[in-house]
């Protein structure tokens, strides 16, 4: 490097939302090689090391000059006075968003092994989430997280009210998508099964596809206290089910992967997995329908300070009605190609398996609703 441009001991910090600079084909190639080499062996990379490692046909001086341009653009920097350079946050972003295509994909044998683990598991979403988190952490050798599939808004499908003893009533609430929720209710006074069936029939006839607040508003239009009371309880149960689903998250592999983190990275990783507010904000955006199925957040992308030292690869899985997210959290020097390939494959498996569960739940709820309609017709029509 020339004396006019001494190496900086501190990495330049790109402005929030900084645009990626324009590079020549050779500069892109050198940046790609430097990032890959630093990910493989996290030591400052010299021009000679690049020439030797990749058997380049250009001289070390040519590579060194191009590295000087990359440094001026804020894509690489020198952590100390030496011939070596390492990628900056902006450099990683450029690599991920412009240079990554096709790098580090999973092998056929690895895909078969992952598929075998899922096929050996029972047909239960909770078990698949556990396996998905374990597979992601093991394959990427970093921390993994998986959220359960959930609808953006829960919708009513069917209600059964079954008298048990005195004022106790079993509420069986079926939501769109096949989720079944059972809850014991304590009414203000004992009510006969005939009356309970009539109230349930009212909601079944008028509440299809309603949200919790719509169910509540519909119930408040009724003059009888029992229907209003049941409507409030149904709406509360729907909101509780939504909140419970939003709080659930499966995490795996953080303690095992801590040795690959620096001290700052480790502290930030622990904090973001323990303090759910920033993580929830990222995951909520990930699940928006207009977002791509795979997203890479490099050093927070200038938007999330809680990820300033980390990168996250997130994938979306599920059906058009219900979506979940899964991903990997690690240092910015992660093996992006391999991690992205793993996240994409596991997300596709989870989507396929969720289709199977949805089909089975739909068949089960259809049988349940048919049985409920039979019992309701036997107890008389709603008046």
N, C-alpha and C positions, 0 to 999 in steps of 0.2 A: 504494500500500500504506500502511496505517496505521503510525504510529510504534511501536505495540505489537508489530508483527510485521515487523521489518527483514529485508530479503532476506539470505539466507545466501550467503557466497562459496564454500561447499563443498557438494556435493550430499549429501543425507542417504543413509545406507547402510541399505537395508532388512535386517531380520533374515533369517537363513536360513529359507527356506520361508514368508516373510511372506505372509499372505493378502491378496488384492486388496481394496481398500476398496469401499464401495458409493457409487456416484455417481448423481446425477440425470441425466435424459436430456440436459439442456443442458450439464451438466458433462462428460459423455462426449463430446458433440459438440465442445465447445471443446478438450478434450484431444486428440481425434482430429485436428482442424484444426491444432493447434499442433505435434503430432508430424509430420504430413505436411509442413507448411511448413518445419520445421527440417530434415527430411530433404532437402527440395528445395534449401534454402539454409541451411547450418549456421551461422547467426548468431542470437543471442538474439532471440526473437519477442515483440514488444510487442502489447498489446491493439489498438492502432490498426492495426498491420500485419495482424492477423487480420481486423479489420472491413473494411479496404480490399481485402485480397487475395481474400476470399471474399464480399464484398458482403453482410455480415451486416445483418440488420434491427434488431439491438439496438445500443445505444450502446457506445462504448469503455469507459465507466465500468462498465456491466453486465458486460462481458467481463472487465474488470480485477478486479472483485469476485469473479467465479467463479474466475479464475486464482489469487486469494489463497486460496480454499478448496482448490484443487488443490495449492497449495504447502504448506499446512498438512498435507495428507494425504501429503506426500512424493512426489508424482507429477511435480512440476516444481520448478525452483529457479533462482535468479539467479546466474550465474557471477561477476558483479561488480555493483557498485551501478549499476543501470540499470533501465530500464523493461522490459527484455526477460527472458524466461524460456526455459529449455530443458528437455527431458524428463530425468527421472532414470531409473535402471535400472528402478525400480518402474513409472514411467510408461510406459516402453517395453513392459514385461511386460503392463501393463493393455491397452495398445493392441493388442499382438499377440494376446492371449488373449481379448479381449472385443470389439474394435472393427474387426478387420481384414477380415471376410468380404467377398469379392468385389473387393477393391481391387487394381488394377494387374496384371490378368491378361495373358498373352501374346496378341498378335493372331494372327489366322488366318494371315497371311503369315509371321509369325515361326515358327509351328508348322510350316508347310510347309517352310520353309528348314531347320529342324532335322531334320525327317524326311528331307529330301532328302540331307543329309549322312550320315545313318546308312545309307540305302539304297544309297549309292554305295560304301560300305565293304565289304570282304570279310567272309565269314561267320566272323569270328574274335573271340572275347571280348576279347582284348587290344586289338584295334583299336577296338572299341566303347568300351572304358573310356577310351582316349586321346581319342576324339571326345567322349564325355560330359563329361570334365573340361574340354576346350577350349570346348565349347558353354556349359557352366555359367559358366566364368570370363568368357567374352566377353559373354554376355547379362546377367549380374549385375554385371560389371565388378569382380569381387572374386576372391579365391583360391578354388579348387575342389579337391575331392578325391573319389576314387572307389576303392572296394575291390572286389576280384574276388568273384564269388559263391562261397560255400563252405558246406558242410554244417556244422551244429553238431557233428556227429560223423560221421566217415567210416565207411562200412560195406563189408565185403567182398562181392564178387560172383563173380569167376571168376579162376582162376590157370592159367597155362601155364608150364611149365619146359622149356626147349629146350637140349639139350646142344650146345655149340659146339666146344670144344677142351679136352681134358684135364679140369681141375677147373673150368673156366669154364662157367657156365650162364646163359642169358638168361632172366630172370624177367619175364613179362608179367602185370601185375596190373591187373585191371579192378575198379573200385569202383562202388558203386551211384550212379546218376546219369550213368554213361557215361565217367567219367574213366579214362584208360588210362595206366599208369605202367610204364616199361621200365627194367630195371636189370640190370647184369652182376653175377653172384654168383660168388664163389670158394669152392667147397666144400672140406671137409677132405681129400677124396680123390675121384678120378674115379668117376662113376656113369653107368650106361648109360641110354639114353633110355627104355627100358621102365620102369625103376625110377622115373625122374623123372616119367613120366606117371602112374604109380600114386600117387606122393606128391601130385601136383597133383589127381588125382581124389579123394583123401581130403578135401582142403580144399574142393573144389567140392561134394562131397556133404554135408559137415558144417558148412561155414563161412558159408553164405548169411546176409547181413545182420548178421554179427558185427562188433563193433568191434575195434580193434587188440588191446586187452588180452584180449578174449574169444578171439581167434585164438591169442594167445600161450598162454593157459590151456589151450585145447583141444589144442594141439600138445604141451604138457607131459604130457598124459595118455598119450601114446604111448610105447611102450618103445623103439622104434628111434630111433637118434640122428639119422638123416637127416631124418625128419619133424619132430623137435623143432628141429633147426637151421633148416630151411626156415620153420617157424612163427615162430621168432624174427626171421628176416630179413623175412618178410612183415609182421609187426607193426611192426618198425622202419621199414619203407618207408611204411606207412600213417601213422605218427606224423610222419615227416619230411614227407610230403605235406601234412598238416594244418598243421604249423608254417610251412612255406613259404608256404602260402596266407594264413595269418594275418599274415605280415610284409609282404605286397605291398600297395602303395597307390600310386595315380596322383595326382600333384599338378600343378596348372597355375595360372598367373596371379598368383602372389604378388608377384613382382618388378614386374609391370606395374601391380598395384593398390596398391602401397605408398604412392603419393602421396595416396590418400584416407584413409590411416590417420594418426592422431596418433602421436607418438613412443612413448607407452606402448602404444598399440594395435598398432603395428608390431612392437615388441619381443615382445609377447605372441603375436602371430600367428606370427612366426618360431619362437618357442620351442615352441609347441604342435605345429607341423608337423614340427619337428626332433626334439623329445623325444616319442617315441611312446607313453610310458606313459599319460599322461592322455588322449590321443586314443584309444588302444586301449580304455580303460575306457568312454569315451562311446560308441564304435562298437559295443562288445560289448553294451551295454545297448540300443542302437538295434536290434540284430538279434534281440532276444528276441521270440518270437511274440506276446506279449500287449501289445506296444507298438504305437501307431498307425503307419501307413505314413509319415506326415510329422510331424516334430517340429521345434519351434523352441526353441532354447536361448538365452535372452536374458541376457547378462551372467552366465553360469554358473548362473542360477536359484538362487543361494545354495548351490549344491552343488559346483561346480567352480571353484575359485579361479583355475585357469589360464585361464579364460574370463571373468574379471571385467570386462574392458574390451571384450569382443567378443560377437558373436552368431553362432550357427551354425544354418543350416537344413539338416536332414538328411532324406533320403528312403530308403526301403527298396525294393529291387527283387529280382526273382527268382521262383523257384517254391517250392511248399511244402517241397521237399527242400533246395534251396540258395538262400541269400540273400546279397545284397551291399548295401552302403550307398554313397550318394553325397550330396554336399552342398556348401554354400557357407559360407565363413568370412569375416566382415567386421566393420566397426564396428557398434555398436549402432544407429547412425542409417541402417542399410541400408534399401533400398526393399523392405520385407518382402513386400508383395503380389506384386510382380513376381518376386522371388526364389523365393517359395513356389510360384508358378505354374510357373516354369521347372523347379524341382526335381521337382515332381509329374509334369510332362509327360515329362521325360527319364527318370525312373524307370519310367514306364509303357512307354516305348519299349524300355528295356533289358529289362524283363520279357518283352515280346512277342518280342524277338530271342532271349532266353535260351530261351524255349519252343522256338523253331526249332532252336537248337543242341542242346537236350536230345533232341528227336525224331531229329535226324540221328545223334547219338552213340549213342542207344539202338539204332537200326537197324544202325549199324556194329558195336557190341559184340555184337548178336545174331548177326550174320554171323560174327564172330570166334569166338564161343562155339560156334556150330554147326560151324565148321571144326575147332575144338579137340576137340569131342566125337567127331567122325569119326576124327580121328587117334588119340584115346585108345582108341576101340573097336577100332581096327586093331592097337594094340600090346598089347591084352589087358586084362582086368578087374583091378581092384585086389583083392589078397588080404590 
